[in-house]
Amino acid sequence: MHDRTLCVKRPEVSHEGFASLATPTYRASTIVFDSAEAYANRSKRGPDGYTYGLHGTPTSRTLEASITALEQGLRTVLVPSGQAAITVVFLSVLMPGDTVLIPDSAYPPVAGFCENYLKPRGISYRIYDPMIGSGIANLIDETVKLIWTESPGSTTMEIQDIPAIVAAAKSHGVLTGCDNTWATPLYFKPLAYAMDFSTMALTKYVGGHSDLLMGSIAVKDIALHKQLKDTMRMIGMGVSPDDCALALRGMETMGVRLAHSGRVALDFARKIAHRVAPELVLHPALPGAAGHAFFQRDFTGASGVFSLVIPPHAEAALPDLLTAAQTFAIGASWGGTHSLLAPMTITRATGADAHSGTILRINIGLEDENDLWADLEPIVAAIATTPAVAKTA
């Protein structure tokens, strides 16, 4: 062979005697075949076969298998974000004339996708009170094909009665899905409660270092897996092997990170609840929290995210207090090693109590808890201060 060919064509190197604890990162667009016949018959390799890099390499397959094992599922697909995980589920099972039910506490872009993308294409949605439980049966008609859940709810932290919702859905032949990003399969397993889809934003706890974007969808039904894969193929959706390698590395420490962040977050939530009105602290593990009994029944632990309702008298002081924080950063997302504060404004479509005003979402990372408390204490003090009463003439 000539030199320019040797620059491109790699020699065979023996792997005998080589073993590593690290998962190799297999990058590929083209997948090569041993023969023209193998290439012609590539579609017969099925959804688990290797045909093109967009549809998977051994690195992504390893991450899929790892998540499947945690989820106690049959198959997992990987998508570019947590929001993509939800939209791919919706696109895979909903057709014009169908309806999806979504909780009022869901990640806000879910309702945005329904209103701005599905609705103009003839797919309806209805928003329900997250605490509806078995009462959701009253919302199911012949058009409803999917019930979506998110437990706990985004920012407001309500725990839904998943078994009751699944029972109602199954009695009507309706599919169900859950955004399980907060708990991860370490603390809650939706598929074990007969959910059809369990999704996560791997961006959060699985990645764990605020440096990748990815989502996952786990199922126990091979036909649903095929529907998901077909949708992803049609719209050209895939994930980077390099990001999969980062997610695999992050998963190795997820258990200890989650245990630490969850412990500190609950300690802080209890500490704050002793200083301010308890109903201002939104954490599922606290007595009195919305769905606390369901949390105790269904979950094996709590992660490191909770919320603090900012009463009107403390609103004006909050921006300067957030800016003054030395250890917490201000930003969206969560689940990484860095602690974050994110002031949120929540609106509700169902008229359920959404705590009008600002809700401060708190993500606990891996910094020293004394440094973190030094940032939170002035915020708690501002809330705990009795508002001045205006004098009348």
TORVO-244554 format. One record per residue (C-alpha): chain; residue number from 1; x, y, z. Coordinates in nm, 2 decimals. Each point is the difference from the previous one (the first is absolute). Layout:
<zakols>
+------+-------+--------+--------+--------+
| miti | guvex |      x |      y |      z |
+------+-------+--------+--------+--------+
|    A |   NUM |      X |      Y |      Z |
...
+------+-------+--------+--------+--------+
</zakols>
This chain:
<zakols>
+------+-------+--------+--------+--------+
| miti | guvex |      x |      y |      z |
+------+-------+--------+--------+--------+
|    A |     1 |   0.00 |   0.00 |   0.00 |
|    A |     2 |   0.11 |   0.35 |  -0.07 |
|    A |     3 |   0.08 |   0.25 |   0.28 |
|    A |     4 |  -0.32 |   0.20 |  -0.04 |
|    A |     5 |  -0.20 |  -0.31 |   0.04 |
|    A |     6 |   0.20 |  -0.11 |   0.30 |
|    A |     7 |  -0.08 |   0.34 |   0.16 |
|    A |     8 |  -0.37 |  -0.09 |  -0.02 |
|    A |     9 |  -0.02 |  -0.37 |   0.04 |
|    A |    10 |   0.08 |  -0.12 |   0.35 |
|    A |    11 |   0.18 |  -0.33 |   0.07 |
|    A |    12 |  -0.16 |  -0.27 |   0.21 |
|    A |    13 |   0.12 |   0.02 |   0.36 |
|    A |    14 |  -0.05 |  -0.29 |   0.24 |
|    A |    15 |  -0.22 |   0.06 |   0.30 |
|    A |    16 |   0.11 |  -0.32 |   0.16 |
|    A |    17 |   0.09 |   0.06 |   0.37 |
|    A |    18 |  -0.15 |   0.34 |   0.01 |
|    A |    19 |  -0.28 |   0.08 |   0.24 |
|    A |    20 |  -0.11 |   0.33 |   0.14 |
|    A |    21 |  -0.25 |   0.12 |   0.26 |
|    A |    22 |  -0.09 |   0.29 |  -0.23 |
|    A |    23 |  -0.26 |  -0.03 |  -0.28 |
|    A |    24 |   0.17 |   0.08 |  -0.33 |
|    A |    25 |  -0.14 |   0.29 |  -0.20 |
|    A |    26 |  -0.10 |  -0.12 |  -0.34 |
|    A |    27 |  -0.05 |   0.29 |  -0.24 |
|    A |    28 |  -0.15 |  -0.08 |  -0.33 |
|    A |    29 |  -0.22 |   0.14 |  -0.28 |
|    A |    30 |   0.07 |  -0.28 |  -0.24 |
|    A |    31 |  -0.04 |  -0.36 |   0.11 |
|    A |    32 |   0.19 |  -0.24 |  -0.23 |
|    A |    33 |  -0.12 |  -0.34 |  -0.11 |
|    A |    34 |   0.19 |  -0.32 |  -0.08 |
|    A |    35 |  -0.17 |  -0.05 |  -0.34 |
|    A |    36 |  -0.24 |   0.16 |  -0.25 |
|    A |    37 |  -0.26 |  -0.25 |   0.11 |
|    A |    38 |   0.03 |   0.10 |   0.36 |
|    A |    39 |  -0.05 |   0.37 |  -0.10 |
|    A |    40 |  -0.30 |  -0.09 |  -0.22 |
|    A |    41 |  -0.16 |  -0.18 |   0.29 |
|    A |    42 |   0.09 |   0.26 |   0.27 |
|    A |    43 |  -0.37 |   0.07 |   0.08 |
|    A |    44 |  -0.03 |  -0.36 |   0.12 |
|    A |    45 |   0.23 |   0.08 |   0.29 |
|    A |    46 |  -0.29 |   0.14 |   0.19 |
|    A |    47 |  -0.02 |   0.29 |   0.24 |
|    A |    48 |   0.29 |  -0.13 |   0.21 |
|    A |    49 |   0.23 |  -0.06 |  -0.30 |
|    A |    50 |   0.27 |   0.24 |  -0.12 |
|    A |    51 |  -0.08 |   0.16 |  -0.34 |
|    A |    52 |   0.10 |   0.37 |   0.03 |
|    A |    53 |   0.17 |   0.20 |   0.26 |
|    A |    54 |  -0.30 |   0.23 |   0.06 |
|    A |    55 |  -0.19 |  -0.30 |   0.13 |
|    A |    56 |   0.25 |  -0.12 |   0.25 |
|    A |    57 |   0.36 |  -0.13 |   0.07 |
|    A |    58 |   0.12 |  -0.24 |   0.27 |
|    A |    59 |   0.04 |   0.31 |   0.23 |
|    A |    60 |  -0.36 |   0.11 |  -0.03 |
|    A |    61 |  -0.12 |  -0.36 |   0.03 |
|    A |    62 |   0.20 |  -0.04 |   0.32 |
|    A |    63 |  -0.18 |   0.31 |   0.15 |
|    A |    64 |  -0.33 |  -0.13 |  -0.12 |
|    A |    65 |   0.05 |  -0.33 |   0.16 |
|    A |    66 |   0.12 |   0.16 |   0.33 |
|    A |    67 |  -0.32 |   0.21 |   0.02 |
|    A |    68 |  -0.22 |  -0.29 |  -0.10 |
|    A |    69 |   0.14 |  -0.20 |   0.29 |
|    A |    70 |  -0.06 |   0.29 |   0.25 |
|    A |    71 |  -0.35 |   0.05 |  -0.13 |
|    A |    72 |  -0.08 |  -0.37 |   0.01 |
|    A |    73 |  -0.11 |   0.04 |  -0.36 |
|    A |    74 |   0.04 |  -0.19 |  -0.33 |
|    A |    75 |   0.15 |   0.27 |  -0.23 |
|    A |    76 |   0.12 |   0.37 |   0.02 |
|    A |    77 |   0.05 |   0.26 |  -0.26 |
|    A |    78 |   0.22 |   0.31 |   0.03 |
|    A |    79 |  -0.10 |   0.34 |  -0.13 |
|    A |    80 |   0.17 |   0.34 |   0.01 |
|    A |    81 |  -0.18 |   0.14 |   0.31 |
|    A |    82 |  -0.26 |  -0.06 |   0.26 |
|    A |    83 |  -0.25 |   0.21 |  -0.19 |
|    A |    84 |   0.08 |  -0.21 |  -0.31 |
|    A |    85 |  -0.08 |  -0.31 |   0.20 |
|    A |    86 |  -0.35 |   0.13 |   0.07 |
|    A |    87 |  -0.07 |   0.13 |  -0.35 |
|    A |    88 |   0.12 |  -0.33 |  -0.16 |
|    A |    89 |  -0.24 |  -0.20 |   0.22 |
|    A |    90 |  -0.29 |   0.24 |  -0.10 |
|    A |    91 |   0.10 |  -0.01 |  -0.37 |
|    A |    92 |   0.02 |  -0.38 |   0.00 |
|    A |    93 |  -0.34 |  -0.08 |   0.14 |
|    A |    94 |  -0.23 |   0.29 |  -0.08 |
|    A |    95 |  -0.18 |   0.06 |  -0.33 |
|    A |    96 |  -0.23 |   0.28 |  -0.12 |
|    A |    97 |  -0.33 |  -0.03 |   0.20 |
|    A |    98 |   0.17 |  -0.14 |   0.31 |
|    A |    99 |   0.04 |   0.17 |   0.33 |
|    A |   100 |   0.27 |   0.00 |   0.26 |
|    A |   101 |  -0.06 |   0.09 |   0.37 |
|    A |   102 |   0.29 |   0.19 |   0.17 |
|    A |   103 |   0.03 |   0.11 |   0.36 |
|    A |   104 |  -0.01 |   0.37 |   0.09 |
|    A |   105 |   0.33 |  -0.05 |   0.18 |
|    A |   106 |   0.19 |  -0.13 |  -0.30 |
|    A |   107 |   0.32 |   0.15 |  -0.13 |
|    A |   108 |  -0.14 |   0.32 |  -0.18 |
|    A |   109 |   0.14 |  -0.08 |  -0.35 |
|    A |   110 |  -0.23 |  -0.31 |   0.00 |
|    A |   111 |  -0.31 |   0.21 |  -0.01 |
|    A |   112 |   0.18 |   0.23 |  -0.25 |
|    A |   113 |   0.06 |  -0.30 |  -0.23 |
|    A |   114 |  -0.36 |  -0.10 |   0.02 |
|    A |   115 |  -0.14 |   0.34 |  -0.06 |
|    A |   116 |   0.24 |   0.12 |  -0.28 |
|    A |   117 |   0.09 |  -0.32 |  -0.18 |
|    A |   118 |  -0.26 |  -0.28 |   0.06 |
|    A |   119 |  -0.31 |   0.21 |   0.01 |
|    A |   120 |   0.05 |   0.17 |  -0.34 |
|    A |   121 |   0.04 |  -0.36 |  -0.14 |
|    A |   122 |  -0.33 |  -0.13 |   0.14 |
|    A |   123 |   0.12 |  -0.16 |   0.32 |
|    A |   124 |  -0.17 |   0.13 |   0.31 |
|    A |   125 |   0.11 |   0.03 |   0.36 |
|    A |   126 |  -0.17 |   0.06 |   0.33 |
|    A |   127 |   0.17 |   0.11 |   0.32 |
|    A |   128 |  -0.10 |  -0.17 |   0.33 |
|    A |   129 |   0.06 |   0.07 |   0.37 |
|    A |   130 |   0.31 |  -0.21 |   0.09 |
|    A |   131 |  -0.18 |  -0.11 |   0.33 |
|    A |   132 |  -0.30 |  -0.14 |  -0.19 |
|    A |   133 |   0.10 |  -0.37 |   0.06 |
|    A |   134 |  -0.27 |  -0.25 |  -0.09 |
|    A |   135 |  -0.23 |   0.30 |  -0.10 |
|    A |   136 |   0.19 |   0.01 |  -0.33 |
|    A |   137 |  -0.24 |  -0.27 |  -0.12 |
|    A |   138 |  -0.26 |   0.27 |  -0.04 |
|    A |   139 |   0.23 |   0.18 |  -0.25 |
|    A |   140 |   0.05 |  -0.30 |  -0.23 |
|    A |   141 |  -0.21 |  -0.02 |  -0.31 |
|    A |   142 |   0.04 |  -0.19 |  -0.32 |
|    A |   143 |   0.25 |   0.25 |  -0.14 |
|    A |   144 |   0.25 |  -0.03 |   0.30 |
|    A |   145 |   0.29 |  -0.22 |  -0.10 |
|    A |   146 |   0.27 |   0.11 |   0.25 |
|    A |   147 |   0.01 |   0.13 |   0.35 |
|    A |   148 |   0.32 |   0.18 |   0.10 |
|    A |   149 |   0.13 |   0.04 |   0.35 |
|    A |   150 |   0.29 |   0.17 |   0.17 |
|    A |   151 |   0.06 |  -0.09 |   0.37 |
|    A |   152 |   0.10 |   0.21 |   0.18 |
|    A |   153 |  -0.13 |   0.29 |  -0.21 |
|    A |   154 |   0.24 |   0.25 |  -0.15 |
|    A |   155 |   0.09 |   0.26 |   0.27 |
|    A |   156 |  -0.32 |  -0.04 |   0.20 |
|    A |   157 |   0.10 |  -0.36 |   0.10 |
|    A |   158 |  -0.34 |  -0.17 |   0.02 |
|    A |   159 |   0.02 |  -0.38 |   0.01 |
|    A |   160 |  -0.27 |  -0.17 |  -0.22 |
|    A |   161 |  -0.19 |  -0.31 |   0.09 |
|    A |   162 |   0.16 |  -0.20 |  -0.28 |
|    A |   163 |  -0.16 |  -0.34 |   0.08 |
|    A |   164 |  -0.35 |   0.16 |  -0.01 |
|    A |   165 |   0.07 |   0.17 |  -0.33 |
|    A |   166 |   0.14 |  -0.31 |  -0.16 |
|    A |   167 |  -0.30 |  -0.21 |   0.12 |
|    A |   168 |  -0.25 |   0.25 |  -0.15 |
|    A |   169 |   0.20 |   0.02 |  -0.32 |
|    A |   170 |   0.03 |  -0.38 |  -0.04 |
|    A |   171 |  -0.38 |  -0.04 |   0.05 |
|    A |   172 |  -0.05 |   0.21 |  -0.30 |
|    A |   173 |   0.29 |  -0.13 |  -0.21 |
|    A |   174 |   0.20 |   0.32 |   0.02 |
|    A |   175 |   0.38 |   0.02 |   0.01 |
|    A |   176 |   0.18 |   0.18 |   0.28 |
|    A |   177 |   0.34 |   0.16 |   0.04 |
|    A |   178 |   0.20 |   0.17 |   0.27 |
|    A |   179 |   0.28 |   0.26 |   0.01 |
|    A |   180 |   0.22 |  -0.16 |   0.27 |
|    A |   181 |   0.29 |   0.24 |  -0.01 |
|    A |   182 |  -0.02 |   0.11 |   0.36 |
|    A |   183 |   0.00 |  -0.34 |   0.17 |
|    A |   184 |   0.19 |  -0.19 |  -0.27 |
|    A |   185 |  -0.05 |  -0.38 |   0.00 |
|    A |   186 |   0.21 |  -0.02 |   0.32 |
|    A |   187 |  -0.30 |   0.14 |   0.20 |
|    A |   188 |  -0.30 |  -0.07 |  -0.22 |
|    A |   189 |  -0.06 |  -0.25 |  -0.28 |
|    A |   190 |  -0.31 |   0.10 |  -0.21 |
|    A |   191 |   0.01 |  -0.32 |  -0.21 |
|    A |   192 |  -0.03 |  -0.20 |   0.31 |
|    A |   193 |  -0.33 |   0.18 |   0.06 |
|    A |   194 |  -0.12 |  -0.11 |  -0.35 |
|    A |   195 |   0.08 |   0.33 |  -0.17 |
|    A |   196 |   0.06 |  -0.04 |  -0.37 |
|    A |   197 |   0.27 |   0.26 |  -0.03 |
|    A |   198 |   0.26 |   0.12 |   0.25 |
|    A |   199 |   0.20 |   0.30 |  -0.11 |
|    A |   200 |   0.29 |   0.19 |   0.15 |
|    A |   201 |   0.21 |   0.30 |  -0.09 |
|    A |   202 |   0.34 |  -0.16 |   0.02 |
|    A |   203 |   0.13 |   0.36 |  -0.01 |
|    A |   204 |  -0.07 |   0.00 |   0.37 |
|    A |   205 |   0.10 |  -0.27 |   0.25 |
|    A |   206 |   0.13 |  -0.26 |  -0.25 |
|    A |   207 |   0.24 |   0.24 |  -0.17 |
|    A |   208 |   0.06 |   0.17 |   0.34 |
|    A |   209 |   0.25 |   0.27 |  -0.11 |
|    A |   210 |  -0.21 |   0.26 |  -0.19 |
|    A |   211 |   0.19 |  -0.08 |  -0.32 |
|    A |   212 |  -0.23 |  -0.21 |  -0.22 |
|    A |   213 |  -0.35 |   0.00 |  -0.14 |
|    A |   214 |  -0.19 |  -0.33 |  -0.04 |
|    A |   215 |  -0.32 |  -0.18 |   0.08 |
|    A |   216 |  -0.12 |  -0.36 |   0.03 |
|    A |   217 |  -0.33 |  -0.19 |  -0.05 |
|    A |   218 |  -0.03 |  -0.35 |   0.16 |
|    A |   219 |  -0.27 |  -0.24 |  -0.09 |
|    A |   220 |  -0.11 |  -0.36 |   0.08 |
|    A |   221 |  -0.18 |  -0.06 |  -0.33 |
|    A |   222 |   0.21 |  -0.08 |  -0.31 |
|    A |   223 |  -0.28 |   0.14 |  -0.23 |
|    A |   224 |   0.03 |   0.33 |   0.18 |
|    A |   225 |   0.37 |  -0.01 |  -0.04 |
|    A |   226 |  -0.04 |  -0.05 |  -0.37 |
|    A |   227 |  -0.24 |   0.30 |  -0.02 |
|    A |   228 |   0.25 |   0.22 |   0.17 |
|    A |   229 |   0.29 |  -0.11 |  -0.22 |
|    A |   230 |  -0.21 |   0.04 |  -0.32 |
|    A |   231 |  -0.08 |   0.36 |   0.11 |
|    A |   232 |   0.36 |   0.08 |   0.07 |
|    A |   233 |   0.11 |  -0.14 |  -0.33 |
|    A |   234 |  -0.25 |   0.20 |  -0.20 |
|    A |   235 |   0.10 |   0.33 |   0.16 |
|    A |   236 |   0.37 |  -0.08 |   0.00 |
|    A |   237 |   0.05 |   0.01 |   0.38 |
|    A |   238 |   0.31 |  -0.15 |   0.17 |
|    A |   239 |   0.25 |   0.07 |   0.27 |
|    A |   240 |   0.38 |   0.05 |   0.02 |
|    A |   241 |   0.21 |  -0.29 |   0.11 |
|    A |   242 |   0.22 |   0.24 |   0.19 |
|    A |   243 |  -0.30 |   0.12 |   0.20 |
|    A |   244 |  -0.09 |  -0.36 |   0.06 |
|    A |   245 |   0.34 |  -0.06 |   0.14 |
|    A |   246 |  -0.04 |   0.30 |   0.23 |
|    A |   247 |  -0.34 |  -0.13 |   0.12 |
|    A |   248 |   0.15 |  -0.35 |   0.06 |
|    A |   249 |   0.27 |   0.16 |   0.21 |
|    A |   250 |  -0.25 |   0.22 |   0.19 |
|    A |   251 |  -0.22 |  -0.30 |   0.07 |
|    A |   252 |   0.28 |  -0.17 |   0.19 |
|    A |   253 |  -0.01 |   0.27 |   0.27 |
|    A |   254 |  -0.37 |   0.07 |  -0.01 |
|    A |   255 |  -0.09 |  -0.21 |   0.30 |
|    A |   256 |   0.24 |   0.18 |   0.24 |
|    A |   257 |  -0.07 |   0.35 |  -0.15 |
|    A |   258 |  -0.38 |  -0.05 |   0.03 |
|    A |   259 |   0.03 |  -0.13 |   0.36 |
|    A |   260 |   0.21 |   0.30 |   0.10 |
|    A |   261 |  -0.21 |   0.26 |  -0.17 |
|    A |   262 |  -0.32 |  -0.15 |   0.12 |
|    A |   263 |   0.11 |  -0.01 |   0.36 |
|    A |   264 |   0.12 |   0.36 |   0.00 |
|    A |   265 |  -0.31 |   0.13 |  -0.18 |
|    A |   266 |  -0.23 |  -0.17 |   0.24 |
|    A |   267 |   0.20 |   0.13 |   0.30 |
|    A |   268 |  -0.02 |   0.35 |  -0.14 |
|    A |   269 |  -0.38 |  -0.04 |  -0.08 |
|    A |   270 |  -0.06 |  -0.10 |   0.36 |
|    A |   271 |   0.22 |   0.28 |   0.14 |
|    A |   272 |  -0.18 |   0.26 |  -0.21 |
|    A |   273 |  -0.34 |  -0.14 |   0.09 |
|    A |   274 |   0.08 |   0.07 |   0.37 |
|    A |   275 |   0.07 |   0.36 |  -0.09 |
|    A |   276 |  -0.28 |   0.09 |  -0.23 |
|    A |   277 |  -0.36 |  -0.11 |  -0.06 |
|    A |   278 |   0.04 |  -0.37 |  -0.09 |
|    A |   279 |  -0.23 |   0.03 |  -0.30 |
|    A |   280 |   0.26 |   0.22 |  -0.16 |
|    A |   281 |   0.25 |  -0.29 |  -0.03 |
|    A |   282 |  -0.09 |  -0.23 |  -0.29 |
|    A |   283 |   0.17 |  -0.34 |   0.06 |
|    A |   284 |  -0.18 |  -0.33 |  -0.05 |
|    A |   285 |   0.16 |  -0.16 |   0.31 |
|    A |   286 |  -0.14 |   0.26 |   0.24 |
|    A |   287 |  -0.33 |  -0.08 |   0.17 |
|    A |   288 |  -0.27 |   0.22 |  -0.14 |
|    A |   289 |   0.15 |   0.01 |  -0.35 |
|    A |   290 |  -0.24 |  -0.06 |  -0.29 |
|    A |   291 |   0.00 |  -0.38 |  -0.05 |
|    A |   292 |   0.23 |  -0.07 |   0.30 |
|    A |   293 |  -0.19 |  -0.33 |   0.07 |
|    A |   294 |   0.06 |  -0.11 |  -0.36 |
|    A |   295 |   0.37 |   0.09 |   0.04 |
|    A |   296 |   0.03 |  -0.22 |   0.31 |
|    A |   297 |  -0.18 |  -0.28 |  -0.17 |
|    A |   298 |   0.17 |   0.00 |  -0.34 |
|    A |   299 |   0.35 |   0.16 |   0.02 |
|    A |   300 |   0.31 |  -0.14 |   0.17 |
|    A |   301 |   0.18 |   0.34 |   0.03 |
|    A |   302 |   0.00 |   0.36 |  -0.09 |
|    A |   303 |   0.24 |   0.19 |  -0.23 |
|    A |   304 |   0.17 |   0.34 |   0.05 |
|    A |   305 |  -0.26 |   0.24 |  -0.15 |
|    A |   306 |  -0.27 |   0.17 |   0.20 |
|    A |   307 |  -0.17 |   0.34 |  -0.01 |
|    A |   308 |  -0.07 |   0.30 |   0.23 |
|    A |   309 |  -0.30 |   0.23 |  -0.05 |
|    A |   310 |   0.10 |   0.36 |   0.03 |
|    A |   311 |  -0.27 |   0.20 |   0.18 |
|    A |   312 |  -0.09 |   0.35 |  -0.13 |
|    A |   313 |   0.19 |   0.18 |   0.28 |
|    A |   314 |   0.33 |  -0.17 |  -0.10 |
|    A |   315 |  -0.03 |   0.04 |  -0.38 |
|    A |   316 |   0.18 |   0.33 |  -0.02 |
|    A |   317 |   0.31 |  -0.12 |   0.19 |
|    A |   318 |   0.03 |  -0.33 |  -0.20 |
|    A |   319 |   0.20 |   0.12 |  -0.31 |
|    A |   320 |   0.28 |   0.16 |   0.21 |
|    A |   321 |   0.01 |  -0.30 |   0.23 |
|    A |   322 |   0.04 |  -0.24 |  -0.30 |
|    A |   323 |   0.26 |   0.21 |  -0.16 |
|    A |   324 |   0.20 |   0.01 |   0.33 |
|    A |   325 |   0.02 |  -0.37 |   0.03 |
|    A |   326 |   0.36 |  -0.13 |   0.01 |
|    A |   327 |  -0.05 |  -0.37 |  -0.05 |
|    A |   328 |  -0.33 |  -0.05 |  -0.18 |
|    A |   329 |  -0.01 |   0.10 |  -0.36 |
|    A |   330 |  -0.31 |   0.14 |  -0.17 |
|    A |   331 |  -0.12 |  -0.21 |  -0.29 |
|    A |   332 |  -0.24 |  -0.24 |  -0.16 |
|    A |   333 |   0.03 |  -0.38 |   0.01 |
|    A |   334 |   0.12 |  -0.20 |   0.30 |
|    A |   335 |   0.15 |  -0.33 |   0.11 |
|    A |   336 |   0.36 |   0.09 |  -0.05 |
|    A |   337 |   0.28 |   0.05 |   0.26 |
|    A |   338 |  -0.06 |   0.37 |   0.02 |
|    A |   339 |  -0.28 |   0.13 |   0.21 |
|    A |   340 |  -0.25 |   0.23 |  -0.17 |
|    A |   341 |  -0.27 |   0.25 |   0.08 |
|    A |   342 |  -0.27 |   0.07 |  -0.26 |
|    A |   343 |  -0.29 |   0.25 |   0.07 |
|    A |   344 |  -0.31 |  -0.12 |  -0.17 |
|    A |   345 |  -0.35 |   0.14 |  -0.07 |
|    A |   346 |  -0.26 |  -0.27 |  -0.03 |
|    A |   347 |  -0.34 |   0.03 |  -0.17 |
|    A |   348 |  -0.28 |  -0.26 |   0.02 |
|    A |   349 |  -0.27 |  -0.08 |  -0.26 |
|    A |   350 |  -0.22 |  -0.20 |   0.24 |
|    A |   351 |  -0.03 |   0.26 |   0.27 |
|    A |   352 |   0.19 |  -0.22 |   0.24 |
|    A |   353 |   0.21 |   0.18 |   0.26 |
|    A |   354 |   0.33 |   0.09 |  -0.17 |
|    A |   355 |   0.13 |   0.23 |   0.27 |
|    A |   356 |  -0.02 |   0.33 |  -0.18 |
|    A |   357 |   0.31 |   0.20 |  -0.02 |
|    A |   358 |   0.36 |  -0.13 |   0.00 |
|    A |   359 |   0.10 |  -0.36 |   0.08 |
|    A |   360 |   0.37 |  -0.05 |   0.06 |
|    A |   361 |   0.12 |  -0.34 |  -0.13 |
|    A |   362 |   0.30 |  -0.13 |   0.19 |
|    A |   363 |   0.23 |  -0.26 |  -0.14 |
|    A |   364 |   0.26 |  -0.14 |   0.25 |
|    A |   365 |   0.33 |  -0.11 |  -0.15 |
|    A |   366 |   0.32 |  -0.12 |   0.16 |
|    A |   367 |   0.14 |   0.31 |   0.17 |
|    A |   368 |   0.05 |   0.02 |   0.38 |
|    A |   369 |  -0.35 |   0.04 |   0.16 |
|    A |   370 |   0.12 |   0.27 |   0.23 |
|    A |   371 |   0.10 |   0.22 |  -0.30 |
|    A |   372 |  -0.34 |  -0.07 |  -0.16 |
|    A |   373 |  -0.19 |   0.09 |   0.32 |
|    A |   374 |   0.19 |   0.33 |   0.02 |
|    A |   375 |  -0.16 |   0.09 |  -0.33 |
|    A |   376 |  -0.35 |  -0.13 |   0.09 |
|    A |   377 |  -0.02 |   0.15 |   0.35 |
|    A |   378 |  -0.04 |   0.36 |  -0.10 |
|    A |   379 |  -0.28 |  -0.11 |  -0.24 |
|    A |   380 |  -0.17 |  -0.19 |   0.28 |
|    A |   381 |   0.04 |   0.29 |   0.24 |
|    A |   382 |  -0.17 |   0.24 |  -0.25 |
|    A |   383 |  -0.29 |  -0.24 |  -0.02 |
|    A |   384 |  -0.02 |  -0.06 |   0.37 |
|    A |   385 |   0.00 |   0.38 |   0.08 |
|    A |   386 |  -0.35 |   0.11 |   0.09 |
|    A |   387 |  -0.12 |   0.25 |  -0.26 |
|    A |   388 |  -0.06 |   0.35 |   0.13 |
|    A |   389 |  -0.36 |   0.09 |   0.05 |
|    A |   390 |  -0.09 |   0.34 |  -0.15 |
|    A |   391 |  -0.14 |   0.25 |   0.25 |
|    A |   392 |  -0.33 |   0.16 |  -0.06 |
|    A |   393 |  -0.08 |   0.36 |   0.08 |
+------+-------+--------+--------+--------+
</zakols>
